[in-house]
Each structure stands twice: as structure tokens, then as C-alpha cells.
Amino acid sequence: MTQPVAIFWFRRDLRLDDNAALYHALRSGLPVLPLFIFDTDILDDLPERRDARVEFIHQTIADLKNRLEISGSTLLVRHGKPEAVWADLLQAYNIGAVFTNRDYEPYTQQRDAAVEVLLSGKNIPFRTFKDHVIFEKNEVLKDDGSPYTVFTPYSRKWRAKLETRQMAGADDQGNTLFFLASYPCDRYAAHFFKTAPVSMPGLSDLGFEPAGIPFPPATVARGLIRTYDKTRDIPGIAGTSRLGVHFRFGTISIREKARHAQALNETFLNELIWRDFYSQILAHFPQVVTGPFKPQYDRVPWRDAPDDYLRWCAGQTGYPIVDAGMRELNATGYMHNRVRMIVASFLTKHLLLDWRLGEAYFAQKLLDYDLASNNGGWQWAAGCGTDAAPYFRIFNPTEQTRKFDPEYRYIRRWVPEFDTPKYSKPMVEHTFARERCLDVYKRALAT
């Protein structure tokens, strides 16, 4: 090919509307050829061949490809190691520039750095943009320039900065722009590279099978957002947005949802601020991937009890709210957020099992798995993270049930044998577990 093209690289931004890097690619003056890479460095580490997230991505990519081909373009879909894929693309296309949205996880940072080096050897610019968060790691800092590690003051500065940006916003090229406004990619749809359709690998070609898990819709009623603060903690009703998987893979715009949250519900907006908070924690403190944010918590002598761990995974603990949550997760790839806190507290404090075991299990099962938020949530539950629940805060599953599922609607859905002789006895008594946890943590942290 002699005609130069701009490659737009899809990653955690699987949409054709309000996409920052795609918008800038389409305005670059070069015809835009979109690309998605099924990264074997990621896929080969997945333990299950029936991974619903891979299926979700595959379906989404196929839909994007169809939409592009209707307009006379296409989407290149490759399967392999990113550096090898890019080496092949450099042979096949006259690439004038590469556009992509930034990712913030340690692996993706290393991957992008390697690709940028490869492209720079050919004098090809690698242009990256902010799209997955509202504010990146260095945009919301303390007055002394250091990162926040407590959520409440971070959220105050976040909100103040948002108000300032909205009064005088600009995009990455200096154009005046309402800060949370959409990037109008549709205005430049004619700038996609015109070419015949190309084939893409099937799910089985990637080494995966359908998981049989339904995916939640990418839309949510405004009425639900308006009442979110009143319904979000009740697992027995449809009181949450279920948008996590769409935020994770960028099938919806964070800017659009932030606009709606500003207008409709402050509590929902707060949840979006938590996403940014944990993202900047991961960026500033990458050591949290493998260890506690508070290093003294490495002294906690976690129990080695694989049978207890397996009972927790299977939802056979004898605590109905815990078992309901784990069974919901195993069946659907989703768990209600209030219940996530309860089951995490149970694993780390009732069973005294390492929080990293729970984090890894959630990473395997959750449709909406996000490294920063999953890590942050588990460290919060274990008491070892930023802005964490103190170690002496131990959820009582029975009290949590009385408060949030008093009619057992959620429990009866997922634990049908509840309140019958077939249901398991509690694997550990609450008062004993609480006193043991307090003693173990206190001794560990006193040394």
C-alpha cells in the first residue's frame, strides 16, 4: 500500500462515538484504519476457556466491524503479541501516525512503551489521549504536588477541578471545549479508510468458547440514576446500573455518564470519582498490584486453609448473604456492590485468608473486572489499602442481611435451600471469628 493511513488502535474504548483518540485521528488529515489486537500476552494467562469477557469483547468487535463495513471501511482484527502484530502492520501498510487512548495498568504501560519504540524507529508518531477517566493521575493532586491517598479530600479537589474545567475547557489540541462534552466522531465518519471487508478470527480461533452468561445492556433508565442513592445498597432489587462491564471496556463514554450523574444524582457521580481515585492510586503506587498499600499489613499471618477458601468460592459458607453473593458471581459474572464488601470482609476477617486470594478470584470471574478498582476494593476490605476500613471494622453478615435484605429476596434467589435442613451450618461462628481477627491483626500490627 502506498497511500499513508492513520491507524486507530482500539483497546478499552470499544465505541465509535465520543472517543477521544478516534476523534483526533479522524481530524488528522489521514484516512483512518481502525485496529484491534487480541493480545495473547493477556489471553494466554486466562485460566478459563469459557471466559465471558473475551466473548463480550469478541461480540463488540464484530459489531464495530460490521458498522464500519456498512460505511465502506473495516476494522483490522489481529491475534498475537502486540509487538509482532505491529511489526507485520509496518510491512503491510504505509502508516503515517498511530492514535490510541491511554491505559494505566502496569502491563499496558510496558506494552505501549515497547510499541512506541518500534514505531519511533520508523519515525511514526504514537499519539495518545485521555478517554477512560475524567482526570488522570497528575490532574488531581494535593497543593504540595503529592497524590491523595484518602478519598474524601480527593473527591473535593476532583469536583472543584471539574467545575473549573467546565468554565474554561479545551481539548488536547487547544480547541475550546466544554469539558464533559462529547467528541463528535460522527462528523468525520467519511474520513475512515475505504477498503473491502476483511475477515476476523472467530471465538474458537482465539481458543475460547461461549460462556453462556448474558451481558447487561449499555443503557440505563434515568429514573434509576435519579434514585440510585436510595436503591444501590439493596441487592434484592434492580437498583444499580450494571454498567461496570461497559465502563471496563469503554462501550460507553465516561464523560456522558458523568454529565448525567451531575444532573441526576450526586451519589452516582461519587462512584465515578472512585474509579478515578483507584486509577490514580495504581498509577502512583504500582506496588499495590502485588502487596498492601500499607506495608505493615504484610505481617498479618494469613491462614493456610485451602478447603475454607474453596467453600467460600463455591458459596457454601453457611452464611446466606455471603453464599448468595458468591453464587451470583459464579453464575452471572456479576455481584452486587454491597455484597462484594460483605464477602470480602468475610474472607479476610472471618476466615483470615489472604485478600490476594479473593482479589484473584474476582479477577477471574467478574465481567467488570478492573485491576485498579478490584485491587482497591479488596485492600479496603482487608484494611491494608488507601482510605481503608480499619481492621477492627468487621461486617456481621447477619446484621448486613437484616439491614439490606430483610425479606431474604436476594438470598432466596441464589440460595434456594436457605432455611431448610439441606443448608450448610456456618463454617465459623461470628463472635469467635471476630475476636480471632482482632487478636491476629492487633498482634501483627504491634510488632
N, C-alpha and C positions, 0 to 999 in steps of 0.2 A: 504494500500500500504506500502510495506517495503522498496522499493528502494528510496533512497533520491533523490529529484529533486530540481532544482533551478527554482523559479517562476520569470518570467519576466513580470512586470506589465506595460501594455500599458496605456498611458494617452494622452499627447499632442505630440505623436511621432508615428503616425499610419502608419508605414512603416517597411519593413523587410531589407532595405538596409541603410547603413550609419547611423546606430542607435547606439549611444554610449553605453548605458546600455545593450542593447541586445548583442552587440559585446563582452562586458566583461562577460556577463552571459554565452555565448556560449564558452568562453575560460576558464570557471571556473572549468572544470572537472566534473561538474554535468550535467545530461541531463536537457534540458531547456523546461519548460512547460509555454507557454505564457498565459496571463490572461488579460481580460478587464472587468471593472465593470461599468455598467450603474448606476451611483450614484444617488440614489433617493434624497439625500440632495440637489443636483443640479436640477434634473429633476422636482421635486415637486414644485420648485419655478418658473418654466417657465409658463407664462400666457397663451400661445397658445398651443393647442394640435396639431396644424399643424406647428410645428417648423422645418424649413428646416435643421437646424444644426443637430438636432437629427437624421433626415433622412439621412443626409450626413454621420454622424458617423456610423449609422447602416449599410449603404451600404458598407462603407470602412471596417468595422469589418468583415462583411460577406465575403468580397473579401479576406481579410487576412486569415480568417479561411479556406476558400477553398484552397488557395495556400499552407497552411501548411498541410492540409489533403492530398493533392496530393503527398506530400513528406513523408507521413506516420505519421505525428504528428497531432496536433489540436490546437485550441485556446479555452480556457475556457471563457465563457461569462456569467457573473453573473449580477443580477439586485437587488439592495438593498443598504443599508447603508454599507460603506466600512468596518467598524469595525466588523459588523455582518458577512459580507461575509468572512473576514479573519478568524474569529473565526470558521466558518464552514470548511474553507480550512485546517485549522490546525488539524481538526478532520479527514479529508478525505485523506490527503497527508502527507508524511514524507518530510517536507520542510527543505532543508539544508541551503538555502540562498534565499533572495529576492533581485532582481535587478530592478531598475527603474530610469528614468530620472527626474531631479528636476523640480518642478513647483514653481512659485514665487508669486502667488496670496495669499492673507491672508487666505482664506478658505482652500486652498490646503496645506498651511504650517501647519495649525492646524490638518487637516486630516492626513497628513503624520507623524506628531509627535505622534498622537494617535496610528496609526498603528505600528510605530516603538516601542512604549512602549509595545504594545501587543506582538510583535514578540520577543522583548528582554526578556520577561518573559519566553520564551521557548528557549532562547539562540540562536535565529536565527538572523544572521546579516542582516541588512537592508542597502543595498549598493546603493547609489545614484550617478548620474553622470550629467554632464552638456551636454545638447543637444539642447535646444530650443533657445539659444542665442549664440553669438560668445564670448562675455565677460559678466560675472556675475557682481553682484553689487559691489564687492570689488576689481575687477580686473582693473578698470579704475577709479582712484582717483586722487585728487589734490596732490601736493607734500607734503602737510601737513596731508594727510590721510583722508581728508574730501571729501564728494561726490560732484560732479559737479551738478550745478543746471542751467547752461547755456549750450546750445547745442554746440556752435562753439568751445570753448576750450575743451569740452568733446570729440568732434569728432576728434580734432587734436591729443589728447592723445590716443584715440582709434586707429587711423591709425598708430601712432608711435609704439604702443604696438603690433599691428598686424605684422608690419614689423619685430620687434624684435623676436616675436614668430616664424615667418616663417623661420628665420635664424637658430633658435635652438629650435625646438619644442619637446614636449614629451607628451605622453598620461597620463591618470590618474595613471597608474602603472609604470611610469618612462621610458617607452619604447620610443626611439627617433622616432619622427613622424612629418612630415610636418604639420604645424598647421591646415590648412584647408583641409587636406587630408580626404578621406572617411574612415569610419570604415568598413572594408571588411567583413561584416557579412556572405556573401555567402560562404566564405572559410570554415565556420564552420557549414554549414547547417545540416550536419549529426549529430550534437550534440543536435538537438531538441529531446525531449522525444517522443518515439514511442508509439503510442496508437491508439485505434479505434476512429473514429469520434464521436463527442458529439453534442447534439442539442444546439441551441441558441434561445433566445426569439425573436419572431417576433416584428415588429414595433408596432403592435396593442397590443401585450403583455406588452409593455412598457407604453401603454396609449397614443400613438401618431398615427397620420395619415400622409400619404404623403402630402407634401406641394405643390407639383406641380411646384416647382421652378427648373430650370435647373442649374446644377453645372458647373462652369468653368473648363477647363482641367488643369491638373497639369503640363503641358509643355507649353513653350512659345518660339516663334521663336527668335533666336539670333539677327536677324535683328531688331526686336522690341526693344530689350535691347540696341543695338548699338545706336538707335535714340531716346531713352527714354527721354533724356533731352530736345529734341525738340518737342515731342508729348504728354508728360504726362499731360499738362495743358489744352488740347483741348478735351472737353467732347464729341464732335460730331464725333470723330473718334476712332478707336480701337488703342489707343496709350499708354495704360497701360497694365501691365502684368496680372491683375485679379488673382494674386496668393495668395491674402490675406487669403482666407479660408484654403488654403493648408499650409501656414505658421502657421495659428492658430492651426490646428490640426496635424501638423507635417507629413502630407502626402508627403512633400518634405523636403529636407535637407537644412537648413540654410547655412551650410558650402559649399555645392555645389553651391548655388546661389551666395554666397559671392565670390567664386572663379571666376564665370562667370562675376560678376559685376566688379571685379578688372581688368579683361581682356578687358571688353567691354564698361563700362560706369560708370564714377565716380558718376553721379547723382543717378543712381540706387543703387550703394553701399551706398550712403548717406542715402537713405531710410531705408536700413538695419541697419545703425547706429542709426537712430531714434528709431527703435524697441528696441535696447539695451538701449538707453538713457531712454526711458519711463519705461522700465522694472526695471532699477536700481533706478529710482525715486520712483516707487511704493514700492520697497524693502526697501529703506532708509526712506521713508516718507509715511507709510501706512495710515496716516490720510487723504491723498488726496482722499481716497475712498468715504468719506462722506462730506468732506469740502474742501475749497480752499487752495491751497498751500500757497498763501499769505492771512493770516487770516483776514487782514483788509477788504478784499472784502466781508466778511460776513456782513458788514454793508450796502451793497448795498440793497436798498428796492425794491426787485423784485416785479413786478406787479402780482396781483392775477386775472388772466383773462383766465379762462378755455376755453372759446369759441375761443379766439385768438389762444390758444395752439392747439385746435382741427383743426382749419383751417390750421395751419402750418403743422400738421401731415398729413392732407389729401391732401396737395398741392393745396390749394385754397386761397393763399395769394394775388393774383393779381400781383405778381412779377414772370414773366415767368421762369427765371433761378432757382428761389427757388422752384417753383411748379414742374418743371421738375425733379429736384433732389429728392424731396420727393416722387413723383410718381414712379420714377425709383426704389427707395428704397423699397417702398411698393410692387411693382410688382416683383422685382428680388432679393431682399436681398442684393443689391449692390448699392453704389452711388459713382460716380466719385470723386476722392480726392479733386480736385479743388472746386467742387460743395459742398462737405462736409463743407469746410471752409466758403463758402458763406451762406449756410443755417444755420450754427451755429452762424455766426455773425448776421444774420437776427433775429434769435430767441432771442439772448441775448441782442442785441443792438437796433435793430429796435422795437422789441416788449417788451424789458425789462423783459423777462421771465427768470426764474432761469435756469442756464446752466445744473443743475442736471436733469431737465425735459427732455431736449434734449439728454443728455447722456443716460438716462434710455430708451428713445425711440429707440435710436440707438442700445443699448444693446439688446433690444427685437427683432429688425428687421435685423441687419446686419449678413450676413453669416460669415463674417470675424471678428466678434466681439472679441475684446481682451481688457480686463479690463485696462491694463496699457496704451495702445495706445489710446483707446477711451476716457479714463479719461484725459489723457494728451492733446489730441486734443481739447476737449471741454473746458478745463481750458485755453488753449492757446487762443481760440476764445473769451472767456469771459474776458480775460485779467488778470485772477486771478491765473494762473499757473506758472510753471517754464518757463523762457525764453519766456514769453507770449507776444502776440501782445498788445501794450499799449491800454488802454481803449479808447483813442481818435482815434485809427485806426478802422474805421467803413467802411466796404465794401459797396460800392454803387452797388447794383445789376445790375443797368442799365449799368454802366461803365464796370463791370465784364463781362456782356454779350457782349458788343462791343469788348472787348479785347479777349475773349476766345470762344465765339460762335457767331461771327458777321453775319454769314449766317443763324443763327437760326436752324441749323441742329439738334442739341441736343434738343432744345426747341420744335420744331415741332414734333419730335418723341414722346415726352411724354406729350405734351400739344397740342393736335390736334385742340382745339378750340381757340388757340392763334391767336390774330389779327382778331377775329370775335366778333360780339356783344354778343356772349354767354360767352365770357371770363370775369372773375371777375375783378372788379375795384380794384386797390391797397388798401389793408386794412389799410395802414398808409402811409402818404406822406413822402418821403425820407428826405427832409430838416427838416421838423418838428421832425421826429424820431431821426435824428442825433443830433439836438440841445437838445432835451429832454434827450437823453442818456448822452451827455457831461455834462449837468447840474446835472443829478442824480448821476452819477459816481463822479464828482468833489466834490459835497457836501458830499457824503458818505465818501470819502477817506480823506476829510479835517477834519473830526471830530475826 
